Amino acid sequence: MDPNLQPLFKTDDISTVPAKLLWHFFLRHFFNSKLSFAYTFITLGLCFLCTTLAIKGILLSDKSDVFFISENIQTCVLMAHITGNVLNLQATKQDLLYLLKQKSKFWKVTDFDNKLLSNESLKTNNFMRKFVRYAVIISVLTAVLFDLQPFVTGSLPSVCYVPDGWFGYLTVMLWYLSMITSISVTGTATLFCTLAVSLAEQFHLLAHNFKSMCNNRSDDIWKELEVLVEHHNFLISYFGKLNTAFGNMFLLLFIISISSASVAVFILMQPGIWTNRIKCGTYFCSVIIEIGFYCVPAEIVTNTALRLDRVLYDSGWYDINTISLKKCLPLVTSRAQRPMVFSGYGLINMNLNTYVSICKTVFSFYTYLNSVKKL
């Protein structure tokens, strides 16, 4: 383990669990050229093989069997999700380590003599730990339900065309890929969520400090202002790095989630073996939770960062006697007015509106699949 990361893993930081998952299972292997090449080659090769077989299954299937075609589409989407996640981890490994290391510069709530702030932070951290724990449990349960399909239904964990004598080999391959999915995908989503929540907390503490500084107006107000402005600049830089590290996932998730969730709902609502329907139900829950792990914290960060503008405007800066300081605070206010929005290369913004739009589109596609089945 990187010595600079050891302090983070030994604390009660809310990012500890996802950081450990990604580090021990993926990131540390990416810094070894041989292991990185072997892992990436094997994983992407298996995904490409399963995708090819799923496409062949669609082409050779009876066109009236919408259910079987939907299962193959689900396999293609799942393989695309794994491929995109692995490539993103490979490409952004340095950025993720940077984000984890830079968290050491975050202010600690325990350093502030404010019980209200401490209680709010404690409640948020406890909630996030439980949320991450439940998300990991649901993800593992989904992987287990996929892996049990050969024993319960006699089919592959993810349906695709099966050449003669390949069933056992494909089952083992899909077991390996389900483990990759449950750990890497969940670890990436929960890591972004915990980092974004921690960033939002920093903006909240910064607003509290600006308000205290303007109300007290002590003799060393210039030094306090310098520290606060430097921390504000650091948080803006951290936000940009966080958006860069996860920009690929924002765009990928928007495309993948709609198709995967709609197909999962369609299979869930059809009559059939109950274990397969439960599998699709938990998979749908995993996808919806994963979207929430990106959209909800992104909305929280945006709103908390904009709150700094309101705090500065209400601080009574116009009553300050010092002319230079009176000119400086409006500059800080104008900087805080710039909206901080997480986006996938400007094509899709991550917020609650996007989350609602995805959910609406999912059920629209489900309705379309139902109409195709009736026809």
VOKEDREN-375730 format. One record per residue (C-alpha): residue in three letters; x, y, z. Coordinates in nm, 2 decimals, always signed. Each point is the difference from the previous one (the first is absolute). Example, Ala and Ser with C-alpha at 12.3 -4.5 7.8 and 13.67 -1.06 7.14 Angstrom:
BEGIN
{'ALA',{+1.23,-0.45,+0.78}}
{'SER',{+0.14,+0.34,-0.07}}
REM end
This chain:
BEGIN
{'MET',{+0.00,+0.00,+0.00}}
{'ASP',{+0.12,+0.35,-0.07}}
{'PRO',{+0.14,+0.14,+0.33}}
{'ASN',{-0.19,+0.33,-0.06}}
{'LEU',{-0.33,-0.18,-0.01}}
{'GLN',{+0.05,-0.20,+0.33}}
{'PRO',{-0.12,+0.28,+0.23}}
{'LEU',{-0.33,+0.02,-0.20}}
{'PHE',{-0.06,-0.37,+0.03}}
{'LYS',{+0.05,+0.01,+0.37}}
{'THR',{-0.25,+0.28,+0.07}}
{'ASP',{-0.38,+0.01,+0.02}}
{'ASP',{-0.02,+0.19,-0.33}}
{'ILE',{-0.31,-0.09,-0.19}}
{'SER',{+0.21,-0.06,-0.31}}
{'THR',{+0.20,-0.28,+0.17}}
{'VAL',{-0.22,-0.30,-0.11}}
{'PRO',{-0.02,+0.09,-0.38}}
{'ALA',{+0.36,+0.10,+0.00}}
{'LYS',{+0.11,-0.33,+0.15}}
{'LEU',{-0.22,-0.19,-0.25}}
{'LEU',{+0.15,+0.17,-0.30}}
{'TRP',{+0.36,+0.00,+0.13}}
{'HIS',{+0.03,-0.36,+0.11}}
{'PHE',{-0.19,-0.15,-0.30}}
{'PHE',{+0.09,+0.23,-0.28}}
{'LEU',{+0.21,+0.32,+0.03}}
{'ARG',{+0.31,-0.15,+0.16}}
{'HIS',{+0.02,-0.25,-0.29}}
{'PHE',{-0.02,+0.28,-0.26}}
{'PHE',{+0.33,+0.13,+0.13}}
{'ASN',{+0.17,-0.33,-0.09}}
{'SER',{+0.04,-0.01,-0.37}}
{'LYS',{-0.02,-0.38,-0.03}}
{'LEU',{-0.30,-0.04,+0.23}}
{'SER',{-0.17,+0.30,-0.16}}
{'PHE',{+0.04,-0.14,-0.35}}
{'ALA',{-0.11,-0.35,+0.10}}
{'TYR',{-0.30,+0.12,+0.20}}
{'THR',{-0.12,+0.24,-0.27}}
{'PHE',{+0.06,-0.24,-0.29}}
{'ILE',{-0.18,-0.29,+0.18}}
{'THR',{-0.30,+0.21,+0.11}}
{'LEU',{-0.05,+0.19,-0.33}}
{'GLY',{+0.05,-0.32,-0.20}}
{'LEU',{-0.27,-0.19,+0.20}}
{'CYS',{-0.23,+0.30,-0.04}}
{'PHE',{+0.05,+0.01,-0.37}}
{'LEU',{-0.06,-0.38,-0.03}}
{'CYS',{-0.32,+0.01,+0.20}}
{'THR',{-0.12,+0.30,-0.20}}
{'THR',{+0.07,-0.17,-0.33}}
{'LEU',{-0.19,-0.31,+0.12}}
{'ALA',{-0.29,+0.21,+0.12}}
{'ILE',{-0.03,+0.18,-0.33}}
{'LYS',{+0.02,-0.34,-0.18}}
{'GLY',{-0.28,-0.12,+0.23}}
{'ILE',{-0.22,+0.30,-0.10}}
{'LEU',{+0.07,-0.07,-0.37}}
{'LEU',{-0.08,-0.37,+0.02}}
{'SER',{-0.30,+0.02,+0.23}}
{'ASP',{-0.36,-0.01,-0.10}}
{'LYS',{-0.11,+0.36,-0.06}}
{'SER',{-0.32,-0.07,+0.19}}
{'ASP',{+0.19,-0.09,+0.32}}
{'VAL',{+0.04,+0.35,+0.14}}
{'PHE',{+0.08,-0.14,+0.34}}
{'PHE',{+0.31,-0.18,-0.12}}
{'ILE',{+0.11,+0.30,-0.21}}
{'SER',{-0.04,+0.22,+0.31}}
{'GLU',{+0.22,-0.23,+0.20}}
{'ASN',{+0.28,+0.02,-0.27}}
{'ILE',{-0.03,+0.38,-0.01}}
{'GLN',{+0.04,+0.00,+0.38}}
{'THR',{+0.32,-0.20,-0.04}}
{'CYS',{+0.13,+0.25,-0.26}}
{'VAL',{-0.07,+0.29,+0.22}}
{'LEU',{+0.15,-0.16,+0.30}}
{'MET',{+0.32,-0.08,-0.19}}
{'ALA',{+0.02,+0.36,-0.12}}
{'HIS',{-0.04,+0.12,+0.36}}
{'ILE',{+0.29,-0.22,+0.11}}
{'THR',{+0.22,+0.10,-0.29}}
{'GLY',{-0.06,+0.38,+0.05}}
{'ASN',{+0.06,-0.03,+0.38}}
{'VAL',{+0.33,-0.19,-0.04}}
{'LEU',{+0.13,+0.24,-0.27}}
{'ASN',{-0.10,+0.30,+0.21}}
{'LEU',{+0.18,-0.14,+0.31}}
{'GLN',{+0.31,-0.06,-0.22}}
{'ALA',{-0.01,+0.35,-0.14}}
{'THR',{-0.07,+0.19,+0.32}}
{'LYS',{+0.20,-0.20,+0.25}}
{'GLN',{+0.24,+0.30,+0.07}}
{'ASP',{-0.29,+0.24,+0.04}}
{'LEU',{-0.18,-0.23,+0.25}}
{'LEU',{+0.32,-0.03,+0.21}}
{'TYR',{+0.04,+0.38,-0.02}}
{'LEU',{-0.35,+0.05,+0.12}}
{'LEU',{+0.05,-0.24,+0.29}}
{'LYS',{+0.33,+0.16,+0.10}}
{'GLN',{-0.13,+0.35,-0.02}}
{'LYS',{-0.27,-0.08,+0.25}}
{'SER',{+0.26,+0.05,+0.27}}
{'LYS',{-0.03,+0.37,-0.06}}
{'PHE',{-0.37,+0.00,+0.08}}
{'TRP',{-0.11,+0.18,+0.31}}
{'LYS',{-0.12,-0.23,+0.29}}
{'VAL',{-0.33,+0.08,+0.16}}
{'THR',{+0.16,-0.09,+0.34}}
{'ASP',{+0.22,+0.31,-0.03}}
{'PHE',{-0.30,+0.23,+0.02}}
{'ASP',{-0.16,+0.08,+0.33}}
{'ASN',{-0.35,-0.04,-0.13}}
{'LYS',{-0.22,-0.28,+0.12}}
{'LEU',{-0.26,+0.06,-0.27}}
{'LEU',{+0.26,-0.06,-0.27}}
{'SER',{+0.14,-0.30,+0.18}}
{'ASN',{-0.34,-0.16,+0.03}}
{'GLU',{-0.09,+0.06,-0.36}}
{'SER',{+0.33,-0.14,-0.12}}
{'LEU',{-0.04,-0.31,+0.23}}
{'LYS',{-0.35,-0.06,-0.13}}
{'THR',{+0.11,+0.03,-0.36}}
{'ASN',{+0.30,-0.23,+0.04}}
{'ASN',{-0.20,-0.26,+0.18}}
{'PHE',{-0.27,+0.01,-0.27}}
{'MET',{+0.26,-0.02,-0.28}}
{'ARG',{+0.17,-0.30,+0.16}}
{'LYS',{-0.33,-0.19,+0.03}}
{'PHE',{-0.09,+0.10,-0.36}}
{'VAL',{+0.33,-0.12,-0.13}}
{'ARG',{-0.03,-0.33,+0.20}}
{'TYR',{-0.35,-0.07,-0.13}}
{'ALA',{+0.10,+0.08,-0.36}}
{'VAL',{+0.29,-0.25,+0.02}}
{'ILE',{-0.24,-0.26,+0.15}}
{'ILE',{-0.25,+0.05,-0.29}}
{'SER',{+0.28,-0.01,-0.25}}
{'VAL',{+0.14,-0.33,+0.14}}
{'LEU',{-0.35,-0.15,+0.02}}
{'THR',{-0.07,+0.09,-0.36}}
{'ALA',{+0.33,-0.17,-0.10}}
{'VAL',{-0.09,-0.31,+0.20}}
{'LEU',{-0.34,-0.02,-0.16}}
{'PHE',{+0.16,+0.02,-0.34}}
{'ASP',{+0.25,-0.27,+0.09}}
{'LEU',{-0.27,-0.24,+0.13}}
{'GLN',{-0.18,-0.01,-0.34}}
{'PRO',{+0.19,-0.31,-0.13}}
{'PHE',{-0.11,-0.20,+0.31}}
{'VAL',{-0.36,+0.13,+0.02}}
{'THR',{-0.11,+0.06,-0.37}}
{'GLY',{+0.27,-0.19,-0.19}}
{'SER',{+0.09,+0.31,-0.19}}
{'LEU',{+0.31,+0.23,+0.00}}
{'PRO',{+0.03,+0.27,+0.26}}
{'SER',{-0.04,+0.25,-0.29}}
{'VAL',{-0.19,-0.14,-0.30}}
{'CYS',{+0.19,-0.03,-0.33}}
{'TYR',{+0.05,-0.25,-0.28}}
{'VAL',{+0.17,-0.31,+0.13}}
{'PRO',{+0.22,-0.21,-0.25}}
{'ASP',{+0.01,-0.37,+0.05}}
{'GLY',{+0.21,-0.09,+0.31}}
{'TRP',{+0.05,+0.36,+0.11}}
{'PHE',{-0.26,+0.02,+0.28}}
{'GLY',{+0.25,-0.08,+0.28}}
{'TYR',{+0.27,+0.23,-0.13}}
{'LEU',{-0.25,+0.29,-0.05}}
{'THR',{-0.14,-0.05,+0.35}}
{'VAL',{+0.34,+0.04,+0.16}}
{'MET',{+0.08,+0.30,-0.22}}
{'LEU',{-0.33,+0.17,+0.10}}
{'TRP',{+0.06,-0.08,+0.37}}
{'TYR',{+0.33,+0.19,-0.03}}
{'LEU',{-0.17,+0.29,-0.17}}
{'SER',{-0.28,+0.02,+0.25}}
{'MET',{+0.27,+0.04,+0.28}}
{'ILE',{+0.16,+0.28,-0.20}}
{'THR',{-0.34,+0.17,-0.04}}
{'SER',{-0.10,-0.02,+0.37}}
{'ILE',{+0.33,+0.14,+0.12}}
{'SER',{+0.13,+0.24,-0.27}}
{'VAL',{-0.34,+0.16,-0.10}}
{'THR',{-0.12,+0.03,+0.36}}
{'GLY',{+0.34,+0.12,+0.13}}
{'THR',{+0.02,+0.27,-0.27}}
{'ALA',{-0.35,+0.13,+0.06}}
{'THR',{+0.04,+0.00,+0.38}}
{'LEU',{+0.34,+0.17,-0.02}}
{'PHE',{-0.14,+0.29,-0.20}}
{'CYS',{-0.29,+0.03,+0.24}}
{'THR',{+0.21,+0.01,+0.31}}
{'LEU',{+0.25,+0.24,-0.16}}
{'ALA',{-0.28,+0.23,-0.12}}
{'VAL',{-0.17,+0.00,+0.35}}
{'SER',{+0.34,+0.08,+0.16}}
{'LEU',{+0.04,+0.29,-0.25}}
{'ALA',{-0.34,+0.13,+0.08}}
{'GLU',{+0.08,-0.01,+0.37}}
{'GLN',{+0.31,+0.21,-0.07}}
{'PHE',{-0.21,+0.27,-0.18}}
{'HIS',{-0.23,+0.00,+0.30}}
{'LEU',{+0.29,+0.05,+0.24}}
{'LEU',{+0.14,+0.27,-0.22}}
{'ALA',{-0.33,+0.19,+0.00}}
{'HIS',{-0.01,-0.03,+0.38}}
{'ASN',{+0.35,+0.15,+0.03}}
{'PHE',{-0.08,+0.29,-0.24}}
{'LYS',{-0.31,+0.08,+0.20}}
{'SER',{+0.19,-0.01,+0.33}}
{'MET',{+0.28,+0.22,-0.14}}
{'CYS',{-0.24,+0.26,-0.13}}
{'ASN',{-0.19,+0.01,+0.33}}
{'ASN',{+0.30,+0.02,+0.23}}
{'ARG',{+0.23,+0.22,-0.22}}
{'SER',{+0.31,-0.06,+0.22}}
{'ASP',{+0.32,+0.18,-0.04}}
{'ASP',{+0.16,-0.28,-0.21}}
{'ILE',{-0.29,-0.02,-0.24}}
{'TRP',{+0.24,+0.03,-0.30}}
{'LYS',{+0.18,-0.32,+0.11}}
{'GLU',{-0.33,-0.18,+0.05}}
{'LEU',{-0.12,+0.12,-0.34}}
{'GLU',{+0.32,-0.12,-0.17}}
{'VAL',{-0.04,-0.34,+0.15}}
{'LEU',{-0.37,-0.03,-0.10}}
{'VAL',{+0.06,+0.12,-0.36}}
{'GLU',{+0.29,-0.25,-0.03}}
{'HIS',{-0.22,-0.28,+0.12}}
{'HIS',{-0.28,+0.11,-0.23}}
{'ASN',{+0.24,-0.02,-0.30}}
{'PHE',{+0.12,-0.34,+0.12}}
{'LEU',{-0.36,-0.13,+0.01}}
{'ILE',{-0.07,+0.14,-0.35}}
{'SER',{+0.31,-0.18,-0.13}}
{'TYR',{-0.10,-0.32,+0.18}}
{'PHE',{-0.35,+0.02,-0.16}}
{'GLY',{+0.16,+0.03,-0.34}}
{'LYS',{+0.22,-0.30,+0.06}}
{'LEU',{-0.29,-0.20,+0.13}}
{'ASN',{-0.21,+0.09,-0.31}}
{'THR',{+0.29,-0.10,-0.23}}
{'ALA',{+0.05,-0.34,+0.18}}
{'PHE',{-0.36,-0.10,-0.03}}
{'GLY',{-0.11,+0.18,-0.32}}
{'ASN',{+0.03,-0.32,-0.20}}
{'MET',{-0.22,-0.19,+0.25}}
{'PHE',{-0.27,+0.28,-0.01}}
{'LEU',{-0.04,-0.04,-0.38}}
{'LEU',{+0.02,-0.38,+0.00}}
{'LEU',{-0.24,-0.04,+0.29}}
{'PHE',{-0.26,+0.23,-0.17}}
{'ILE',{+0.01,-0.22,-0.31}}
{'ILE',{+0.02,-0.34,+0.18}}
{'SER',{-0.24,+0.05,+0.28}}
{'ILE',{-0.31,+0.07,-0.22}}
{'SER',{+0.04,-0.31,-0.21}}
{'SER',{+0.10,-0.23,+0.29}}
{'ALA',{-0.27,+0.11,+0.24}}
{'SER',{-0.28,-0.01,-0.26}}
{'VAL',{+0.09,-0.35,-0.11}}
{'ALA',{+0.03,-0.11,+0.36}}
{'VAL',{-0.35,+0.14,+0.08}}
{'PHE',{-0.14,-0.17,-0.32}}
{'ILE',{+0.14,-0.34,+0.10}}
{'LEU',{-0.11,+0.05,+0.36}}
{'MET',{-0.37,+0.06,-0.10}}
{'GLN',{-0.02,-0.30,-0.23}}
{'PRO',{-0.12,-0.34,+0.11}}
{'GLY',{+0.28,-0.25,+0.05}}
{'ILE',{+0.23,-0.16,+0.25}}
{'TRP',{-0.01,+0.20,+0.32}}
{'THR',{+0.38,-0.01,+0.06}}
{'ASN',{+0.07,+0.16,-0.33}}
{'ARG',{-0.26,+0.27,+0.07}}
{'ILE',{+0.15,+0.07,+0.34}}
{'LYS',{+0.34,+0.02,-0.16}}
{'CYS',{-0.12,+0.27,-0.24}}
{'GLY',{-0.18,+0.18,+0.28}}
{'THR',{+0.32,+0.03,+0.21}}
{'TYR',{+0.19,+0.10,-0.31}}
{'PHE',{-0.25,+0.28,-0.06}}
{'CYS',{+0.04,+0.11,+0.36}}
{'SER',{+0.38,+0.00,-0.04}}
{'VAL',{-0.02,+0.21,-0.32}}
{'ILE',{-0.23,+0.26,+0.16}}
{'ILE',{+0.21,+0.02,+0.31}}
{'GLU',{+0.32,+0.04,-0.21}}
{'ILE',{-0.17,+0.29,-0.18}}
{'GLY',{-0.09,+0.15,+0.33}}
{'PHE',{+0.36,-0.02,+0.13}}
{'TYR',{+0.10,+0.23,-0.28}}
{'CYS',{-0.30,+0.24,-0.04}}
{'VAL',{-0.10,+0.07,+0.36}}
{'PRO',{+0.35,+0.09,+0.14}}
{'ALA',{+0.07,+0.21,-0.32}}
{'GLU',{-0.32,+0.20,+0.08}}
{'ILE',{+0.11,+0.04,+0.36}}
{'VAL',{+0.34,+0.13,-0.10}}
{'THR',{-0.15,+0.25,-0.24}}
{'ASN',{-0.25,+0.14,+0.25}}
{'THR',{+0.25,+0.01,+0.29}}
{'ALA',{+0.25,+0.19,-0.21}}
{'LEU',{-0.26,+0.26,-0.11}}
{'ARG',{-0.09,+0.05,+0.37}}
{'LEU',{+0.33,+0.17,+0.05}}
{'ASP',{-0.12,+0.28,-0.23}}
{'ARG',{-0.30,+0.06,+0.21}}
{'VAL',{+0.20,+0.00,+0.33}}
{'LEU',{+0.25,+0.26,-0.14}}
{'TYR',{-0.28,+0.22,-0.14}}
{'ASP',{-0.18,+0.00,+0.34}}
{'SER',{+0.31,+0.06,+0.20}}
{'GLY',{-0.03,+0.38,-0.02}}
{'TRP',{+0.31,+0.06,-0.21}}
{'TYR',{-0.13,+0.34,-0.10}}
{'ASP',{+0.03,+0.12,+0.36}}
{'ILE',{+0.37,-0.08,+0.03}}
{'ASN',{+0.21,+0.32,+0.05}}
{'THR',{+0.32,-0.14,-0.15}}
{'ILE',{-0.02,+0.09,-0.37}}
{'SER',{+0.24,-0.27,-0.13}}
{'LEU',{-0.19,-0.27,+0.20}}
{'LYS',{-0.33,+0.13,-0.12}}
{'LYS',{+0.12,-0.04,-0.36}}
{'CYS',{+0.14,-0.34,+0.06}}
{'LEU',{-0.31,-0.18,+0.14}}
{'PRO',{-0.21,+0.07,-0.31}}
{'LEU',{+0.27,-0.16,-0.21}}
{'VAL',{-0.02,-0.31,+0.21}}
{'THR',{-0.38,+0.02,-0.03}}
{'SER',{+0.02,+0.01,-0.38}}
{'ARG',{+0.23,-0.30,+0.00}}
{'ALA',{-0.25,-0.19,+0.22}}
{'GLN',{-0.28,+0.08,-0.24}}
{'ARG',{+0.14,-0.22,-0.28}}
{'PRO',{-0.21,-0.32,+0.00}}
{'MET',{+0.20,-0.31,+0.07}}
{'VAL',{-0.17,-0.28,-0.21}}
{'PHE',{+0.13,-0.35,-0.05}}
{'SER',{-0.03,-0.09,-0.36}}
{'GLY',{+0.11,-0.27,-0.25}}
{'TYR',{+0.19,+0.22,-0.25}}
{'GLY',{-0.28,+0.25,+0.00}}
{'LEU',{-0.24,-0.25,-0.16}}
{'ILE',{-0.18,-0.10,+0.32}}
{'ASN',{-0.02,+0.17,+0.34}}
{'MET',{-0.02,-0.21,+0.31}}
{'ASN',{-0.28,+0.13,+0.22}}
{'LEU',{-0.35,-0.09,+0.13}}
{'ASN',{-0.16,+0.11,-0.32}}
{'THR',{+0.21,-0.25,-0.19}}
{'TYR',{-0.08,-0.27,+0.25}}
{'VAL',{-0.37,+0.06,-0.04}}
{'SER',{+0.04,+0.00,-0.38}}
{'ILE',{+0.18,-0.33,+0.00}}
{'CYS',{-0.27,-0.16,+0.21}}
{'LYS',{-0.28,+0.13,-0.23}}
{'THR',{+0.19,-0.12,-0.31}}
{'VAL',{+0.05,-0.34,+0.15}}
{'PHE',{-0.37,-0.06,+0.04}}
{'SER',{-0.07,+0.15,-0.34}}
{'PHE',{+0.23,-0.26,-0.16}}
{'TYR',{-0.16,-0.27,+0.22}}
{'THR',{-0.34,+0.10,-0.15}}
{'TYR',{+0.14,-0.01,-0.35}}
{'LEU',{+0.14,-0.36,+0.06}}
{'ASN',{-0.34,-0.10,+0.13}}
{'SER',{-0.17,+0.13,-0.31}}
{'VAL',{+0.25,-0.19,-0.22}}
{'LYS',{-0.06,-0.32,+0.19}}
{'LYS',{-0.38,+0.04,-0.06}}
{'LEU',{+0.05,+0.06,-0.37}}
REM end
